[in-house]
Amino acid sequence: METNQMYAEMGISPEVLKFGNDILRDLRSRFDRIDENTEYNQLKVLRALQKNKVSEACLLGTTGYGYNDMGRETLERVYADIFHTEDALVRPTITCGTHALYIALAGNLRPGDEVMSPVGKPYDTLEEVIGIRESNGSLASYGITYRQADLKEDGSFDWDAIRAAVNEKTRLVEIQRSRGYATRPTFSVEQIGEVISFIRNIKPDVIFMVDNCYGEFVETIEPSDVGADLVVGSLIKNPGGGLAPIGGYIAGRKEYVENAAFRLGGPGLGREVGATLNVNRSFYQGIFLAPSVASNALKGAIFAANLYQKLGFECFPKAEAPRYDIIQAINFGTPEGLCRFCEGIQAAAPVDSFVKPEPWAMPGYDSDVIMAAGAFISGASIELSADGPLKPPYTAFFQGGLTWQHAKFGILMSLQKMIDAGLAKIG
């Protein structure tokens, strides 16, 4: 068969290809259910684009101050409709997900306020934003405190600890949807709604902000549908559809989005400034493609879990578990296993496939990190990528895949590298 020959010419042995295809046959019905969700989400996005009368003029950009940018303003209404919120801020001047979260936090908190996390420790790069690790300009340096309620050992909410953590200073509750560099569960939108409802009954005036990174379009509803006041994410992840070259979004209640805009643009300026240059077209086309791109990445994550779990590696979530984001964590137990896996993902990339990834002291992290990301957009983790900190249990965090076919090839190549190094064995 010509396809099998192509795999062979690109370095995948018949043994590895057969192993992958055997696993894939058992996933067809599950992939069909993903396609059903994708169809709904695609229609939701299309309806928002049509409702807001997106025109060819919206695809153009502005320069300088960016006053009267019709494309920018229309796009923000599109995002608000997709997330069923009052308002949205979607800007190329938001540099990444961490920046978007910082803007939302700093714009809505004042000295003496406290941030509370009901899901334990936040993602590594937020530690310096909050001030868990000392950093210039952290929230802590402005007199904003932090408190958390750790999850139970099984990854479920500790309702008693959450109740004890909420106090008169609690102003904002930050809920991280995805797992980050942890093996705790990713939370479903329904679970996020439960914790919001629980805390709102204790303290009704709290702002609920959800770090939505990696979760957009995985389900048919978003955290803003279950009570979140703000949902925040990066455009080089799911909602950018692989086309957005930079950017982030903050969607939610108008008051809180406006506060974030003034933090981003400056007092008295807010959302009125910020040229879009030539990115509007990629932002619009990216959000249009986002539901199908997210589903391709989701299929890749499920395939990876089923493949590596069958070989005896510990996977989070487990192969059979329901999915609420596009990330698959795999424990390799050794630095060699983690590095070989990442080498395979890099070798499958369309860009820099010839490069061997090496661990390095990446800004914002407390250990060396290895990253495989041969992407068209630098650091875009909606594209096929993998990374992990060089510390026990040497977990790879795999995500992305603009097409399902590329995700499949990358996973097979990662296994091929593992087998060639004697770190995995089929049969």
MOWOMO-V60437 format. One record per residue. N is the residue number from 1. PHI is phi in degrees with one decimal (NA if undefined). Layout:
N&PHI + N&PHI
This chain:
1&NA + 2&-61.4 + 3&-64.8 + 4&-61.4 + 5&-64.9 + 6&-64.0 + 7&-57.5 + 8&-61.6 + 9&-66.5 + 10&-98.1 + 11&101.8 + 12&-98.1 + 13&-72.1 + 14&-56.2 + 15&-63.0 + 16&-68.4 + 17&-63.1 + 18&-64.4 + 19&-59.6 + 20&-65.0 + 21&-68.3 + 22&-63.5 + 23&-67.4 + 24&-62.6 + 25&-59.2 + 26&-82.4 + 27&-104.9 + 28&-59.1 + 29&-66.9 + 30&-68.5 + 31&-65.6 + 32&-62.6 + 33&-67.5 + 34&-61.9 + 35&-62.6 + 36&-64.8 + 37&-63.3 + 38&-62.1 + 39&-61.2 + 40&-62.7 + 41&-65.4 + 42&-64.5 + 43&-65.7 + 44&-61.8 + 45&-66.8 + 46&-60.7 + 47&-62.0 + 48&-64.7 + 49&-64.9 + 50&-71.1 + 51&-58.5 + 52&-91.6 + 53&51.9 + 54&-61.8 + 55&-121.3 + 56&-60.6 + 57&-63.5 + 58&-66.5 + 59&-80.2 + 60&-83.2 + 61&-114.3 + 62&-121.9 + 63&-125.7 + 64&60.3 + 65&-70.1 + 66&78.6 + 67&-64.4 + 68&53.4 + 69&-86.4 + 70&-61.9 + 71&-63.8 + 72&-63.2 + 73&-67.2 + 74&-67.5 + 75&-60.1 + 76&-67.9 + 77&-70.1 + 78&-61.5 + 79&-61.4 + 80&-61.1 + 81&-70.6 + 82&-61.4 + 83&-92.4 + 84&55.6 + 85&-121.1 + 86&-72.9 + 87&-156.6 + 88&-156.2 + 89&-121.5 + 90&-129.7 + 91&-140.5 + 92&-73.5 + 93&-79.6 + 94&-85.9 + 95&-81.1 + 96&-170.3 + 97&-62.6 + 98&-61.3 + 99&-63.1 + 100&-60.5 + 101&-64.8 + 102&-62.1 + 103&-60.8 + 104&-65.7 + 105&-68.5 + 106&-65.2 + 107&-71.7 + 108&-116.2 + 109&-121.2 + 110&-132.5 + 111&-50.4 + 112&97.9 + 113&-76.7 + 114&-130.5 + 115&-95.6 + 116&-127.0 + 117&-111.2 + 118&-88.4 + 119&-120.8 + 120&82.4 + 121&-63.9 + 122&-78.4 + 123&-57.2 + 124&-49.6 + 125&-69.6 + 126&-80.5 + 127&-60.4 + 128&-76.2 + 129&-60.8 + 130&-73.9 + 131&108.7 + 132&-60.9 + 133&-106.7 + 134&-60.3 + 135&-156.4 + 136&-62.4 + 137&86.7 + 138&-66.4 + 139&-59.8 + 140&-60.9 + 141&-69.0 + 142&-104.2 + 143&80.2 + 144&-101.6 + 145&-96.8 + 146&-138.9 + 147&-144.5 + 148&-137.1 + 149&-111.8 + 150&-73.1 + 151&-73.9 + 152&-70.7 + 153&-58.8 + 154&-84.8 + 155&86.6 + 156&-89.7 + 157&-67.2 + 158&-97.8 + 159&-61.9 + 160&-67.1 + 161&-66.5 + 162&-65.1 + 163&-60.1 + 164&-70.6 + 165&-79.0 + 166&-78.3 + 167&-143.9 + 168&-64.6 + 169&-86.1 + 170&-62.2 + 171&-110.4 + 172&-139.5 + 173&-106.2 + 174&-104.1 + 175&-115.9 + 176&-88.4 + 177&-69.8 + 178&-87.4 + 179&-82.9 + 180&63.1 + 181&-87.4 + 182&-145.1 + 183&-107.5 + 184&-73.6 + 185&-66.5 + 186&-79.1 + 187&-94.6 + 188&-71.7 + 189&-61.0 + 190&-61.9 + 191&-64.5 + 192&-61.3 + 193&-61.4 + 194&-65.6 + 195&-71.7 + 196&-62.6 + 197&-62.4 + 198&-62.0 + 199&-72.3 + 200&-63.3 + 201&-70.6 + 202&-84.5 + 203&-143.2 + 204&-63.3 + 205&-90.4 + 206&-75.6 + 207&-89.3 + 208&-106.4 + 209&-117.3 + 210&-111.6 + 211&-75.3 + 212&-94.6 + 213&-55.7 + 214&76.4 + 215&-105.7 + 216&-59.2 + 217&69.0 + 218&-76.5 + 219&-109.3 + 220&-89.6 + 221&-124.6 + 222&-120.5 + 223&-55.6 + 224&-67.4 + 225&-83.0 + 226&-124.4 + 227&112.0 + 228&-67.2 + 229&-82.5 + 230&-141.3 + 231&-121.2 + 232&-133.4 + 233&-162.0 + 234&-109.9 + 235&-83.4 + 236&-94.6 + 237&-114.9 + 238&-49.2 + 239&-72.2 + 240&-82.6 + 241&59.3 + 242&82.8 + 243&-106.6 + 244&-64.0 + 245&-83.3 + 246&-173.7 + 247&117.7 + 248&-152.8 + 249&-135.9 + 250&-136.3 + 251&-123.1 + 252&163.7 + 253&-66.8 + 254&-55.0 + 255&-58.1 + 256&-77.1 + 257&-66.7 + 258&-61.2 + 259&-59.7 + 260&-65.4 + 261&-63.0 + 262&-69.9 + 263&-68.8 + 264&-74.4 + 265&-86.4 + 266&112.9 + 267&-56.4 + 268&83.4 + 269&-108.4 + 270&54.2 + 271&-81.5 + 272&-73.9 + 273&-116.1 + 274&125.5 + 275&-66.0 + 276&-96.4 + 277&50.6 + 278&-115.7 + 279&-97.9 + 280&-55.7 + 281&-58.1 + 282&-69.1 + 283&-66.2 + 284&-66.6 + 285&-66.6 + 286&-63.5 + 287&-67.7 + 288&-64.4 + 289&-83.6 + 290&-54.4 + 291&-58.9 + 292&-73.8 + 293&-65.1 + 294&-61.6 + 295&-69.0 + 296&-63.7 + 297&-64.9 + 298&-63.7 + 299&-61.7 + 300&-61.9 + 301&-62.8 + 302&-66.5 + 303&-61.9 + 304&-61.3 + 305&-63.3 + 306&-66.2 + 307&-68.9 + 308&-75.8 + 309&-65.3 + 310&-64.8 + 311&-87.0 + 312&99.2 + 313&-85.9 + 314&-79.2 + 315&-120.6 + 316&-132.3 + 317&-71.3 + 318&-66.3 + 319&-55.1 + 320&-90.5 + 321&-73.8 + 322&-65.9 + 323&-116.0 + 324&-128.0 + 325&-155.7 + 326&-98.4 + 327&-92.3 + 328&-122.3 + 329&-99.5 + 330&-132.1 + 331&-85.0 + 332&-104.5 + 333&79.9 + 334&-138.5 + 335&-63.1 + 336&-64.9 + 337&-64.2 + 338&-61.1 + 339&-69.4 + 340&-65.2 + 341&-58.9 + 342&-65.6 + 343&-60.8 + 344&-66.2 + 345&-63.6 + 346&-63.7 + 347&-65.8 + 348&-91.9 + 349&-76.0 + 350&-77.8 + 351&-125.2 + 352&59.3 + 353&-66.3 + 354&-85.4 + 355&-89.9 + 356&-98.9 + 357&-68.8 + 358&-126.9 + 359&-62.5 + 360&-152.1 + 361&-81.0 + 362&-74.0 + 363&-56.8 + 364&94.8 + 365&-117.6 + 366&-99.7 + 367&-151.3 + 368&-61.3 + 369&-128.5 + 370&-103.4 + 371&-133.6 + 372&-110.0 + 373&-157.5 + 374&-85.1 + 375&-113.4 + 376&-69.8 + 377&-110.6 + 378&-56.6 + 379&79.6 + 380&-73.3 + 381&-87.0 + 382&-85.1 + 383&-82.4 + 384&-57.8 + 385&-156.5 + 386&-154.7 + 387&-157.8 + 388&-178.4 + 389&-76.6 + 390&-81.9 + 391&-155.3 + 392&-54.9 + 393&-89.5 + 394&56.7 + 395&-96.1 + 396&-92.8 + 397&-109.9 + 398&-102.3 + 399&-158.4 + 400&90.9 + 401&138.0 + 402&-64.4 + 403&-127.6 + 404&-63.8 + 405&-62.2 + 406&-70.4 + 407&-60.0 + 408&-59.3 + 409&-61.5 + 410&-62.3 + 411&-67.4 + 412&-63.7 + 413&-66.6 + 414&-62.8 + 415&-66.7 + 416&-59.3 + 417&-62.7 + 418&-64.4 + 419&-65.4 + 420&-60.7 + 421&-90.1 + 422&73.8 + 423&-99.6 + 424&-149.7 + 425&-145.2 + 426&-90.7 + 427&84.6
